[in-house]
Amino acid sequence: MTGSGEWRGWRAATQAALYGTGGATEGFYRRPEGPAGHFRTSVHASPLFAGAVARLLCRVDEALGRPESLDFVDMAAGRGELVAAVLAALPAGVRSRTRACAVEIADRPEGLTHRIEWLREPPRAVTGLLFANEWLDNVPVEVAEVDSAGVARLVLVREDGTERLGDPVSGAEADWLARWWPSGGEEGLRAEIGLPRDLAWASAVACVGRGLAVAVDYAHTADARPPYGTLTGFRDGRETAPVPDGSCDITAHVALDACARAGAEAAALTHAPHTLPGSSARPATGTRLLTQRAALHALGLTGARPPLALASTDPAAYVRALVSAGAAGELTAPGGLGDFGWLVQPVGIPNPLVVRPGPDAAADPETHPAPPEAG
């Protein structure tokens, strides 16, 4: 780690704090306890999440015509919790054909089944499902703030978290702000410049030869950007100030609509978009933006309480069903995990995640396109 007196943009500071090596303090994501030691994701909340992802992989398998080898790629795999649980939840006939890959910068954890490949980068020409749960929010980005003259400037930070304004935002970063997160010129307004996340997601989607790419994350879209940004930290299960010294996670919500556009363009380089069945309208990429609540409902996870009559006929089954409903309820809860964004992008296949129309699907970028200045 560098000395506390050096001023850097938030992107470089976050990169060192989360992933750095060789300094006095190891990067946060290289610590032996892993992310689960500091915060709880959907993966850690309940095995029902992995079961739903396994069902999605089975749908992708069907859409691909049950290939001889089916890939499941877990991006930012932590300590392999999701990929191991998905493998265990698959039907035997699908599991025997599945090549499971965990993509993570940390070292391979001890005890992980040999069936799971441990990689630093996703494999090329994936045939199957590439799944990124809470990856993009940890791709470091620059932070911009509007000064007293109405100019968006880069925010510089020291290792102790002290900030000051730097140079005006320029070049591709200024273009990104103008397109996806225009400030309006009011002093003090902030934005996280999501260009590195767009590029990271496009690169991941480009690894999918045929199949589905899914990103799940804290998210916002052009119609509801947070005026002061979302940069924050997490340590020991609690939200804290984002101090880039390696002591805490540093995260910011993701402009998933911008990532969606970048991913769709990457997919279109190798596969022509599908035409919606029964429609003469423009071709559709199949890309969908929806809430986790809608996605998990579509995968059969509703959180519905078991019928009370079951308590009389089979009390043990009733208790198990009640516990399962509670866990499903947490994963789909409004105001909590259920509000996570799911970016679902098929490559060379129709979208296998069919969601019934409703308020949770209202962020669909094909039926609710971004305004011209944002798209």
N, C-alpha and C positions, 0 to 999 in steps of 0.2 A: 504494500500500500504506500502511496505517496504521502508527503507531509501535509499537515492540515492547512498550511498556508497557500497551497497551490489552487488557483481558480480554474475550474474546468466546466464544460457543459455537462448537463445532467446525463447525457448519453454515455460519455466516457467515464464519468464518476460511477454510474450504475453498473457499467460493464465490469469495472475493477472490483466494486463492492460485492457483486453477486458471483462472478466467475473467475476472479483473479487468482493467480498462483505466484508463489515465490516471494511474497512480501511478508511482513511481520504478522499479518492476519490473513488466513485463507478465505477465499471467497465464500459467501454465505451458502451457495448451492453445492459447494464441495465438502461441506461438513459431514461427518459420519452420521449424524442423527437424521439428515434428510429433511425435506419440507414438512413431513408429518410431525416433526418435533416442534413445529412453530405454528402451523395453521391446519385447518381441517377442510379438505375439498370434498366434492361429491363422492370421490373414490373412497375416502375414509369414512364418510357418513354412513354408508350401507352397502353391503354386497349386491343389493338390488340394482345399483347403478351399473356394475359390471355385467349383471345379467341382461340389462337392457341393451348395453353395447354389444353383447354376444348375439342378441336377437337381431340387431342391426347388421352385424357381420353376416349372419345367415341370410338376411334379405339381399345383401350385396352378392353373396355366393350364388343365390338363385338368379339374380339379374345377369351375372357373368356366365351362367350356364354350367355351374358347378365345375370350375377348372380343376385340373389335376393338382395344382398347388395354389393355395389361397393365402394371401398375405394379410397379416394384421400388424400395423406399425403404430406403436404408442410413442408419440412425440413428448419430450420432456417427461420421461417415465418415472422420475423420482427414484424410488428403490424397487420399481417393477411391480408395485401392488396391483395396478389395473391390468396390465398384460397377463399376469399370472392368474388373476381372478377370471378374466375373460376366457382364457384357455380352459380353465376348470369348468366354466359354465356352458361350454359348447357341447352340442350332441357329439357322440363318439365319431360318427361318420364325417362330420365337419372338422373336428379336432384333429383327426388323423391326417388331413390334407393341409392343415394350417401351418404356415411358417410365421412364427411370432418374433417380432423385432422390437426391442426397447431402444429408443434413441435418447441418450442422456450424456452430459459431460462428466458427471461423477463416475467413479470407478464402479465396476460391477459388484453388487452386494453379495456377500457370502450366502450360500444356501439357495440361491435362485436356480430353478430347474434348468438343466442343460439345454432344454428344448427352446429356450428363449435366447435369441442372439442379442448381444449388447453392443450397440453401435454409437459412434459419435455423430454420424450423419445418417439421414434416412437412405435406404437402398434405392437404386434407380429402377424404373420400370415396374413399379408396384402393381400387382393385380389383386385388388381387394380393398381394404379399408385402412386409410391413414387417419388416425384419431389424435387430436391435440387438445387435451384437457388442461386448461389454465397454463398454456405455454406462451401465447402471444402477449399476455399482460406483463411478462417478465423479459420480453425483448426490449432492451433499453432504447429510450427515445429522448430527444431534446425537449425542453420545456420553453415556451415562449410567454412573455408577458408584455402587455401594452404599456408604454410609458406615458408621461404627461403630455407629449406631443402627438399621441395617437399612433405611435410607431411600435410594431411588434418586435421585441428584442429577445435574444436568447438569454435564458437565466443561467448564470454561472454559480457554482457551488463549491465550497470547501469540504474537506473530509468530515468536519464537525457539523455540517449541515447549514452553515452560514451562507446566505445568498446575496448576489448583486446582479444588476443587469449588465449584459455585454453588448455585442454588436447587433445591429438590426438583422432580422432573419432575411436570408437572401437565397437566390438560386432555386433548386428543386424543393427545398424546404418551404420557401415562401410560396411557391406554386401550390404545394400541397395544402398549406393553410388557406389560401384563397379558394381552393376548390372544395375542401372538406370541412374546414373549421374557421370561417371568416370571423374576425374579432368584432367588427363594427367600430373600432377605434376608441372604446371607452377605457380610460386608464385603470390599470389593475387587473383587467381580465386576463385569464391564462388559458393556455391550450397545450396539450401534448402533441407533438408533431409525429404522426403515426407512420411516416414514410418507411422507416426500417421494418415495421411490422408488415406493411403491404408487400415489401420485397421478400421478407422471410416467408410469408404465406404463399406468395406466388412461386417461390422456389420449392416449397413443400408440395404444392399442387402439381408442379411440373414433374415431380418424381412418380406421380400416379400415371401408369400407362393406361389402365382401365380400372374403374372402380369408383370409390367415393372418398372425398376428403372432408373431414368435419373438424371445425374449431369451436371449442366451448370456452366461454370466458365472460368475465364482467364486461359489459359492453354498453355503447351508446351509438345513436345514429344521428344523422344531420338535423333531424327535426327536434332533437333534445340534447344538444351538447351541454355539458356542465360548464357554467360560465367561469369558474375558477379552477378548472381541471380536477384531476382525481388522484394525483401523485400522493402516495402514502407508504407507510412501512408496517411490517408485522414482526413481532418478536414474542415467543413463548405464548402464542395463542391470543395476543392482544394487539390491537391497532396502536401504532406509535408514530412519532415523527420520522420521516424518511431521511435518515442520516447515512450517507454513503461511506461507512467505515467498515463494512463487512459484518456488523453486529445484528442486522435485521434484513428481512426481505424488503425489497423496494418494488412497488408495483403501481400500475396505472391502468384504468379501464381502457378497453380497445374500441377504436372506431371500426366496428366490424363491417359497416357498409363499404368503407374504403377498401378493406381487405377483400371483401366479396368481389368488387370490381377487378382488383388485381388478380385474384385467383381465377375468375372467369376468363380473363384475357390469357392467362397462362394455359388454361385447359383448352381454349380455342386454338392454340397453336398446333395442337396435335389431333384434335377431334372437332368436327363440325357440330354445332349445337343442334339439339333435337327440336322438332316442331311439336307443339302441344297437340295431343290427339284431338281430332274433330275440329281443329281451328285453322283458319287461313291467316291468322295473325303472324307477326314476325316470329322467327325461330326463338326458342327459349333455351337458355343454358341449363335450366333445371335448378339453378342456384336458389336456395331458400335461406332467409333469415327469420328465425323464430325463437320463442322462449324455450328454456329447458322444460318448463311445464308442458307446453304443447308437444315437444319432441318426445318426452317420456310417456305422455298419454298415448301418442301414436304408436309407441312401442309396447303398449299394454300395461304401463305402470300408472295407476290412477290414484291410489291412496284411498279407495273406497272401503268403508268399514264392512266387515263380514256381517251376514244376517244374524240377528240376535238369536234366532231359533237354533243356530249351530251351537250356542252355549249350552243348550239343554241336551242335544244329541251327541255332541263330541266336544266337551269342554277344553281338552288339550288343543284340538285343532282350532277352536275359536281363539284361544290365547295366542297361538302362533300366528293366525291370520290378523289378529289385532296388532301384534307387534310389527308385522310386515306392513300393515296399513299405515302405522305411525312412521315407519322409516320412509315409505313412499311419500307420505305427506310432507316430510322434511325436504326431500329431494325436489318436490314440485311446489313448495309453498310460495305464495306471493309475498314479496318483500324479502325473500331469502334466496335459497338456491334455485327455486323455480323461476326467478327472474333472470338468471344467466342467459346470455345469448348463445344460440347455436347457429353457426354458419355451415350450411350443408351444400357441398359442391360435387356433383357427379362428373365423372370424366369418361366419356365413351359409353355410358349406360343411362337409361332413364333414372330419375331420382327414385330410390327405393323407399324413401321416408315420406309417405303420403300423409298429409295432415289435413284434417277437415277444416273448412273455413271457420273462422271465429276470431275473437279479439287477440288471441295469443299468436295468430299467424299474420297479424296486421303489418308486420315489418317486412313482408315478402317484397324483395326489390323488383320483382317482375310485375306484380300487380299494383305496387305502390312505388313507382320509380322516384329516384332522387330528383330534386329540381335541377334545371340546367346548370346553375352555377356550382352544383355539387356533383355533377356527373358527366 
